[in-house]
């Protein structure tokens, strides 16, 4: 269990600390390009360590899977795959986004962080049905970095863009549908890429086929 714990802590530290308060200092010393390369390599190594640590970890159950948890997993995973597919477009919250005035359009009316919300839904969807220590360590690491990533990206974009970021942030939301529920935006289905929605649903069905029903696997 220790290798998985160390990998989870390393993954969280990399995304919360290195990509957070340490980032300006590291960029000044290394340069933007070298920082991004180093961060990408470290992320890949730690992700591999998470996977290998999880596969090697002993099974230590904390609770049995309740029946409703399987329904909950599928209710989370279908929109997670759709959000993931919809995020495959030019994103105002991407690190490489230009310094411009952003248009609130398509999936960004729902959330300005579709990919990170997809990862968060993946973790939240699988937790109730996988009540063992190793799985919760893995899911917890992903959930913490996804939620922190939303706040961290917002801070970086606000600092980089200043007033040009404000209209976009004020008319969108981190969590899905919050801005719409608060009447700061509206749902425009005609702006969504239905091809990407179909792709997301196809990926969801493929994931089901990889591990079978009724219980969810970590896909």
NORWO-V161142 format. One record per residue. N is the residue number from 1. PSI is psi in whole degrees, 0 to 359 (NA if undefined). NEAR is the number of other ideal C-beta (glycine too) atoms within 8 Angstrom. D_LAST is the distance of its C-alpha to the last C-alpha in whole Angstrom. Layout:
((N | PSI | NEAR | D_LAST) (N | PSI | NEAR | D_LAST))
This chain:
((1 | 332 | 10 | 21) (2 | 316 | 5 | 23) (3 | 321 | 11 | 21) (4 | 317 | 15 | 18) (5 | 316 | 10 | 20) (6 | 320 | 10 | 22) (7 | 320 | 14 | 19) (8 | 316 | 14 | 18) (9 | 321 | 8 | 21) (10 | 318 | 10 | 22) (11 | 314 | 15 | 19) (12 | 314 | 11 | 20) (13 | 319 | 9 | 24) (14 | 315 | 13 | 23) (15 | 334 | 12 | 22) (16 | 319 | 12 | 24) (17 | 305 | 8 | 27) (18 | 317 | 12 | 27) (19 | 357 | 11 | 26) (20 | 252 | 10 | 28) (21 | 333 | 5 | 32) (22 | 346 | 9 | 32) (23 | 311 | 10 | 31) (24 | 317 | 7 | 34) (25 | 316 | 7 | 36) (26 | 321 | 10 | 34) (27 | 319 | 10 | 34) (28 | 323 | 6 | 38) (29 | 321 | 6 | 38) (30 | 335 | 8 | 36) (31 | 153 | 7 | 36) (32 | 314 | 6 | 33) (33 | 314 | 6 | 32) (34 | 324 | 8 | 32) (35 | 312 | 12 | 30) (36 | 320 | 9 | 27) (37 | 313 | 8 | 27) (38 | 320 | 9 | 27) (39 | 319 | 11 | 24) (40 | 317 | 8 | 22) (41 | 314 | 8 | 23) (42 | 321 | 10 | 22) (43 | 317 | 11 | 19) (44 | 317 | 8 | 18) (45 | 315 | 8 | 20) (46 | 325 | 12 | 18) (47 | 317 | 9 | 15) (48 | 320 | 8 | 15) (49 | 322 | 13 | 17) (50 | 313 | 14 | 14) (51 | 311 | 8 | 12) (52 | 320 | 10 | 15) (53 | 321 | 14 | 16) (54 | 318 | 13 | 14) (55 | 330 | 6 | 14) (56 | 349 | 7 | 18) (57 | 143 | 12 | 18) (58 | 155 | 5 | 20) (59 | 118 | 6 | 18) (60 | 99 | 8 | 20) (61 | 142 | 7 | 20) (62 | 326 | 7 | 21) (63 | 152 | 5 | 21) (64 | 151 | 5 | 20) (65 | 119 | 11 | 17) (66 | 154 | 7 | 19) (67 | 322 | 6 | 19) (68 | 341 | 7 | 19) (69 | 333 | 10 | 15) (70 | 319 | 12 | 13) (71 | 317 | 8 | 15) (72 | 318 | 11 | 14) (73 | 316 | 13 | 11) (74 | 326 | 10 | 11) (75 | 329 | 9 | 14) (76 | 321 | 13 | 12) (77 | 327 | 14 | 9) (78 | 306 | 10 | 11) (79 | 332 | 10 | 14) (80 | 314 | 15 | 11) (81 | 324 | 14 | 10) (82 | 315 | 13 | 14) (83 | 320 | 18 | 15) (84 | 315 | 13 | 13) (85 | 320 | 12 | 15) (86 | 338 | 15 | 18) (87 | 350 | 11 | 18) (88 | 63 | 6 | 19) (89 | 174 | 9 | 22) (90 | 121 | 5 | 25) (91 | 129 | 10 | 24) (92 | 341 | 10 | 27) (93 | 8 | 9 | 25) (94 | 152 | 7 | 24) (95 | 327 | 5 | 26) (96 | 7 | 4 | 28) (97 | 140 | 11 | 29) (98 | 167 | 4 | 33) (99 | 86 | 5 | 35) (100 | 171 | 6 | 36) (101 | 122 | 6 | 36) (102 | 142 | 11 | 33) (103 | 131 | 4 | 33) (104 | 109 | 9 | 31) (105 | 148 | 7 | 29) (106 | 229 | 10 | 26) (107 | 338 | 11 | 23) (108 | 348 | 13 | 25) (109 | 330 | 14 | 27) (110 | 312 | 10 | 24) (111 | 145 | 15 | 22) (112 | 1 | 12 | 24) (113 | 65 | 11 | 20) (114 | 319 | 15 | 18) (115 | 315 | 10 | 15) (116 | 326 | 12 | 15) (117 | 328 | 16 | 15) (118 | 316 | 13 | 12) (119 | 320 | 13 | 11) (120 | 319 | 12 | 13) (121 | 323 | 13 | 12) (122 | 314 | 12 | 8) (123 | 314 | 13 | 10) (124 | 326 | 9 | 12) (125 | 328 | 14 | 10) (126 | 341 | 14 | 9) (127 | 310 | 11 | 12) (128 | 327 | 11 | 15) (129 | 356 | 13 | 13) (130 | 68 | 12 | 12) (131 | 58 | 12 | 16) (132 | 159 | 10 | 16) (133 | 313 | 9 | 18) (134 | 315 | 13 | 15) (135 | 319 | 13 | 12) (136 | 327 | 12 | 14) (137 | 315 | 14 | 16) (138 | 310 | 13 | 12) (139 | 320 | 12 | 11) (140 | 319 | 10 | 15) (141 | 317 | 13 | 15) (142 | 317 | 12 | 13) (143 | 315 | 12 | 14) (144 | 315 | 10 | 18) (145 | 328 | 13 | 18) (146 | 312 | 13 | 16) (147 | 317 | 10 | 19) (148 | 324 | 11 | 22) (149 | 323 | 12 | 21) (150 | 311 | 12 | 22) (151 | 319 | 9 | 25) (152 | 315 | 11 | 26) (153 | 318 | 12 | 25) (154 | 317 | 12 | 28) (155 | 316 | 8 | 30) (156 | 317 | 8 | 30) (157 | 322 | 13 | 31) (158 | 319 | 11 | 33) (159 | 323 | 7 | 35) (160 | 326 | 8 | 35) (161 | 339 | 9 | 36) (162 | 230 | 8 | 38) (163 | 335 | 5 | 39) (164 | 342 | 11 | 38) (165 | 331 | 12 | 34) (166 | 311 | 9 | 36) (167 | 321 | 9 | 36) (168 | 314 | 13 | 32) (169 | 321 | 11 | 31) (170 | 338 | 7 | 33) (171 | 6 | 9 | 32) (172 | 180 | 13 | 29) (173 | 154 | 13 | 26) (174 | 308 | 10 | 23) (175 | 146 | 7 | 22) (176 | 137 | 9 | 21) (177 | 1 | 10 | 24) (178 | 313 | 10 | 27) (179 | 323 | 11 | 29) (180 | 316 | 13 | 29) (181 | 330 | 6 | 30) (182 | 10 | 7 | 33) (183 | 26 | 5 | 34) (184 | 353 | 9 | 34) (185 | 182 | 11 | 32) (186 | 156 | 5 | 31) (187 | 123 | 8 | 29) (188 | 91 | 9 | 29) (189 | 329 | 5 | 27) (190 | 344 | 4 | 30) (191 | 348 | 7 | 28) (192 | 148 | 11 | 25) (193 | 106 | 8 | 24) (194 | 336 | 6 | 23) (195 | 319 | 6 | 22) (196 | 325 | 13 | 19) (197 | 315 | 12 | 18) (198 | 318 | 8 | 18) (199 | 316 | 9 | 16) (200 | 317 | 14 | 13) (201 | 324 | 11 | 14) (202 | 317 | 8 | 14) (203 | 323 | 11 | 10) (204 | 315 | 13 | 9) (205 | 323 | 8 | 11) (206 | 321 | 8 | 10) (207 | 320 | 11 | 6) (208 | 320 | 9 | 8) (209 | 333 | 7 | 10) (210 | 330 | 8 | 8) (211 | 353 | 9 | 8) (212 | 166 | 6 | 11) (213 | 160 | 4 | 13) (214 | 340 | 3 | 14) (215 | 142 | 9 | 11) (216 | 145 | 13 | 8) (217 | 178 | 6 | 6) (218 | 65 | 8 | 4) (219 | NA | 6 | 0))
